């Protein structure tokens, strides 16, 4: 006997199930929408920062994380290695005409820094020559100290617009062949890195005969004057082209501007037999020569040192003393006592001559030497 329709369980139970399922669906959807609304800002932030995040460091610099590091080979390095390994590589000089310095040469202690290029919009926030640390590359190359990168150029027009996303590093053909385009951290500015002194403009000499010179450990600082009023460009051209291969690490101009021509530890030929003063400071010792624009012993006071020049010398010398643990007057030399009269590790060119028995130069003059040395501590 058929049951009454009202007694059939299926339609009523099905209707109840449909209602319950719909309720569960609505509640679940609302919950998902609520959760999504809470996480949406974080999703957007993550999307917007799928790449570099800049944050200020305690010392006033900027740390940029997750930066794509590409590499290029400057033309001069391709020529030196006899290869055309980077058809899209950069020129031989940076934006101010200095030679592009490559990473392998720095590792081999043949270069004072490594040239890098960044986006023009970012470069404008810093000054030419601003120092940069890249910890991942220091670890990769097992560097025994900081690798000093310097902001010296901007990207080619085709690469502009990258912002903080990209940095281009100068290398050689061998390094380029194995380069993996790592993502790295840039530490831009923010304190004085080991490899450079403040307010120094790099303008590294490119003369081929200088490139094969070795390096050493700076132990003594020698002050000079040029006896002329040449401009920065004329001085650079002189040191880069003179037939005696005379050069120095630094020159300070009347304006107070400091130009660096060679790495601190590079053997420069600015003080004849005292370029490598091993007889007084031991094997591997080198000197740092600081040239100065002017003639401080001239009868024409217009050629004398300026206040800005004195201050720049004091600041530079103090920085170098700190970097290389050079004390002013804790002198351990003079075992042979070659007529030395300045018992300091910051000396005149005249004193360098005395110590090597030459005695024919007088620069930079007693007045200037005292103005600098007395201020040291």
SVG drawing of the C-alpha trace seen along z (x, -y; Angstrom):
<svg xmlns="http://www.w3.org/2000/svg" viewBox="-2 -87 126 89">
<polyline fill="none" stroke="black" stroke-width="0.4" points="0.0,0.0 1.5,-3.3 2.4,-5.8 0.9,-9.3 3.0,-11.9 3.3,-13.8 4.9,-10.7 7.6,-10.3 10.9,-11.4 13.0,-12.3 11.6,-15.7 11.5,-17.1 14.9,-15.8 16.4,-16.9 15.0,-20.4 16.5,-20.6 19.9,-19.5 19.8,-22.1 19.1,-24.8 21.8,-23.7 24.4,-23.4 23.5,-26.8 23.9,-28.3 27.3,-26.6 28.3,-27.9 27.3,-31.5 29.1,-31.4 32.3,-29.9 32.3,-32.5 31.8,-35.4 34.7,-34.0 36.9,-33.7 36.1,-37.3 36.9,-38.5 40.3,-36.7 41.1,-37.9 40.3,-41.5 42.7,-41.2 45.5,-39.8 45.0,-41.8 47.3,-44.7 50.1,-42.3 49.6,-40.6 49.8,-43.9 52.9,-44.9 54.6,-41.6 53.7,-42.2 55.0,-45.7 58.2,-44.7 58.9,-41.6 62.4,-42.8 64.5,-45.4 63.6,-46.8 65.5,-49.9 66.0,-50.6 68.2,-53.1 71.1,-51.9 72.1,-53.2 75.2,-54.9 73.2,-57.0 73.7,-54.8 71.1,-52.7 70.8,-48.9 69.1,-47.6 68.1,-43.9 67.3,-41.5 69.1,-43.5 69.8,-41.7 73.6,-41.9 74.6,-41.6 78.2,-42.0 79.8,-43.6 83.4,-43.8 84.8,-47.2 86.4,-47.6 89.9,-48.1 89.7,-44.7 88.5,-42.9 91.5,-44.4 93.9,-43.4 92.6,-39.8 92.4,-39.7 88.7,-38.7 85.4,-40.1 83.5,-38.4 80.8,-41.1 79.4,-42.7 77.0,-44.8 79.7,-45.7 80.5,-49.3 83.3,-51.7 86.7,-51.9 86.0,-55.0 83.3,-56.0 81.1,-59.1 84.0,-61.3 86.7,-59.9 88.4,-57.6 89.3,-54.1 86.7,-51.5 88.1,-49.2 87.2,-45.5 86.4,-43.1 89.2,-40.5 91.8,-43.3 90.7,-44.4 90.8,-40.9 94.4,-40.6 95.2,-44.0 95.7,-45.7 92.8,-48.1 91.8,-50.5 88.1,-49.8 85.4,-48.1 83.3,-50.2 79.6,-49.7 76.7,-51.4 73.1,-51.9 69.9,-53.5 70.2,-57.2 67.2,-58.0 69.0,-56.3 72.5,-57.7 71.1,-61.2 70.5,-60.5 74.3,-59.9 77.5,-61.5 80.0,-60.2 82.4,-57.8 80.0,-56.8 81.3,-53.6 79.2,-50.4 79.5,-47.1 78.1,-43.8 78.4,-41.2 77.4,-38.3 80.3,-38.9 82.8,-39.3 81.7,-35.9 81.8,-34.5 85.3,-35.6 86.5,-34.8 87.8,-38.4 90.1,-39.0 88.6,-42.5 85.8,-44.6 85.5,-44.8 85.1,-48.4 82.6,-49.1 82.1,-52.7 79.1,-54.3 80.8,-55.8 78.3,-55.4 74.7,-55.0 73.1,-52.4 72.9,-52.8 69.6,-54.3 68.1,-50.8 68.5,-49.8 67.1,-53.0 64.1,-52.7 65.3,-49.7 65.4,-51.7 66.8,-49.8 66.2,-46.5 69.5,-46.3 73.3,-46.9 75.9,-46.4 79.4,-45.3 82.6,-45.6 84.4,-42.3 86.7,-40.5 86.0,-37.9 86.7,-34.9 84.4,-36.1 81.7,-37.0 81.7,-33.5 80.7,-32.1 78.5,-34.9 75.1,-33.7 73.3,-37.1 72.9,-36.6 70.5,-38.7 72.6,-40.6 72.5,-43.3 73.9,-46.8 75.1,-48.8 75.4,-52.3 77.4,-54.9 76.7,-55.0 80.0,-55.4 83.6,-55.2 84.6,-51.8 88.1,-50.5 89.1,-51.2 88.6,-54.9 88.8,-58.3 86.1,-60.9 85.8,-63.6 88.3,-62.0 87.7,-62.0 89.1,-59.0 90.9,-59.7 93.0,-56.6 96.0,-56.8 95.9,-54.5 99.5,-54.6 100.4,-51.0 103.8,-51.1 102.1,-51.7 99.8,-48.7 102.6,-46.1 103.8,-47.7 103.3,-45.8 101.7,-46.6 102.8,-46.7 101.8,-47.9 101.8,-51.7 104.0,-52.6 104.9,-56.3 103.2,-59.3 105.2,-61.8 104.0,-65.4 105.0,-67.3 104.2,-70.4 104.1,-70.6 105.8,-74.0 103.1,-74.9 99.5,-75.9 98.3,-73.3 94.6,-72.4 93.3,-68.9 93.2,-67.9 96.7,-69.1 98.1,-67.4 96.3,-64.2 97.7,-64.4 101.2,-65.1 101.2,-62.1 99.7,-59.9 102.1,-60.8 105.5,-62.0 108.5,-60.1 110.0,-59.6 107.0,-57.5 106.6,-59.8 103.3,-59.4 101.7,-59.8 98.7,-58.4 97.0,-61.7 97.0,-65.4 95.3,-68.2 94.4,-71.4 94.1,-75.0 90.3,-74.6 90.6,-71.7 89.6,-69.1 91.5,-65.8 92.1,-63.6 93.3,-60.0 95.6,-58.8 96.6,-55.4 95.5,-52.9 96.9,-53.5 99.0,-50.3 100.2,-50.7 103.9,-51.4 104.0,-54.9 107.1,-56.8 106.8,-60.0 109.8,-59.8 112.6,-58.1 114.4,-55.6 111.7,-56.0 108.8,-54.6 109.6,-51.3 111.3,-52.2 112.1,-48.6 115.4,-49.7 113.6,-51.6 110.2,-49.9 110.8,-46.3 110.1,-44.1 106.9,-45.0 106.7,-48.5 105.5,-51.3 105.0,-55.0 102.0,-57.1 102.8,-60.4 100.4,-63.4 101.2,-66.0 99.9,-69.6 99.1,-72.3 101.4,-75.3 104.8,-76.4 104.8,-76.9 108.4,-78.3 107.8,-80.8 108.2,-84.6 104.7,-84.9 102.3,-84.2 99.5,-83.6 101.2,-80.2 101.1,-79.2 98.8,-76.7 95.2,-77.8 93.2,-77.1 91.1,-74.7 94.2,-72.9 95.6,-72.6 92.3,-71.2 92.1,-68.7 95.6,-67.5 95.0,-67.0 91.8,-65.1 93.3,-62.9 96.5,-62.2 94.4,-61.3 92.2,-59.0 95.2,-57.2 96.9,-56.9 93.8,-55.3 93.4,-52.9 97.0,-51.6 97.8,-52.0 100.4,-54.7 101.2,-56.7 102.5,-60.2 105.6,-59.9 106.0,-56.3 108.9,-55.9 110.6,-52.6 113.1,-53.5 116.5,-55.1 118.5,-52.0 120.9,-53.3 120.2,-56.9 120.8,-58.5 120.7,-62.1 116.9,-62.0 115.6,-65.2 111.9,-64.6 111.1,-61.8 107.7,-61.2 105.9,-58.7 104.4,-61.8 107.3,-63.5 108.4,-65.9 109.9,-65.0 113.0,-66.6 113.1,-64.2 112.6,-61.2 115.7,-62.4 117.7,-62.8 116.9,-59.2 118.2,-57.9 121.2,-60.2 120.1,-62.4 119.5,-65.8 118.4,-67.8 114.7,-68.5 113.1,-70.9 109.3,-70.5 106.8,-71.0 108.6,-73.5 108.8,-73.8 105.7,-76.1 103.3,-73.8 104.7,-70.6 104.3,-72.0 100.7,-73.2 99.8,-69.6 101.9,-67.6 101.1,-69.7 97.4,-69.2 97.7,-65.4 96.9,-63.3"/>
</svg>
